């Protein structure tokens, strides 16, 4: 039987109160964050109660399923509503939205990349020491939302890789979309480069998860649950297939069709 646990948001981010709830799936011990990392200056907006939100998301991760349902319903509902209506002129809105996401992703990359580089180079345990794109996007948005909410509570070590890669690629991708929405001509190789980076992101994602699984089988303490590795592998493999299919259709099939059309003339 699940016992009820009442907790409140602490008035200070430096509160010593720790929220360890018995209904939590993964939170078995307090997570002690590095409040003053040597590789980054923490902004005030980044200071919040990790314990509170870990428990909250652990309990309420199913909200992501409902949000995804609303997201899909809105997409298909609006498409149906606008089927026989003239389209709205939303170019300015689209431009603003794309550049907002580009800046947001760039800031995210700037805030997460230093930690990954520190782990890789300075730490004593450093490592070096046929689908339309919109279908890919919808699937990506829904699965990432569900996965991040479901796994947030456990603070998986592999997530730092996923965050940094995602932010960096998205900062380029949404800048490209913003320029296109302004009808600025962007060389074809740029879009091809972005899709190549996306495919590379999926390959690295698979490698990170396979390596994490290997490390765990060797008895090394790796802060990620096996079920989360399995979920991430399914996602990254499916992303690679979807974006690979898009890459092939967009840059090889269309090129052949274009060459055939020129020969026919």
C-alpha positions, 0 to 999 in steps of 0.5 A: 500500500502506498503511503501518503507523503506530504512535502512543501517546496523549501523557501530557500534553495540552500535548505537542508530539508531532504525529500525522500518519499517511499512512493518514489521509484528510484530515489533511494538516497539523497542526490548531493549536487555540486553547488559550486562546480569548478568548471561553471558559474551557477546562475541564480535561476539554476538554483532550485530544490533538486529533491523536490522536483525529482520526487515530483516528476517521479510521481507525475511522469504520466502527465507527459503521456497526457501532454503528448495526447493533447499535442497529437490531438491539436496537430490533427485537429487543426489540420482537419479544421484548416483543411478547406480554409485558406492558410494563415500568414504565420511567417513572422511567428514561425521566424520568431519561434525558430530563432527563440529555439535556436537561442535557447538550444545554444544557451543550453549547450553553453551551460551543459557542455562545460560539465561534459568536457570536465568529466572527459578531460579533467576528472580523475575518472575522465574517459580520455584519461521514407518518413516525412520530417514532420513525422520524425519531429512528432515522434521525437518530441513525444518520446523525448518528453516521456523519456525525460519525465520518466527518468528525471528522478534517477539523474542518469549519468548518460543524460549529460551526453544526450543533453549536450548533443541535443542542444548543440544540434538543435541550436544549428537546426532552428537557426537554419529553420529561422533563416528559411522562414525569412526566405533567406537562401541557405546552401543545400549542403547546410541542411545535409550537414545538419541531418548528418549531425542528427544521424551522428547524434543517434550513433553516439547515443547508441554507443553511450548506452551500449557502453553504459550497459557494458560497464554495468556488466563488468560490475562498475558502479554506473549511475543509470538503470538497465531499463533506462538503457533499454528505453534509450536504445530503442529510441536512438535506434528508431531515431536513426532509422527515421532520420536515415530514411529521411536523409536517403529520400531527401538527398539521394532519391530527390537528386535522382529524380531531378537528374532524370527530369533534366535528361527528359528535357 
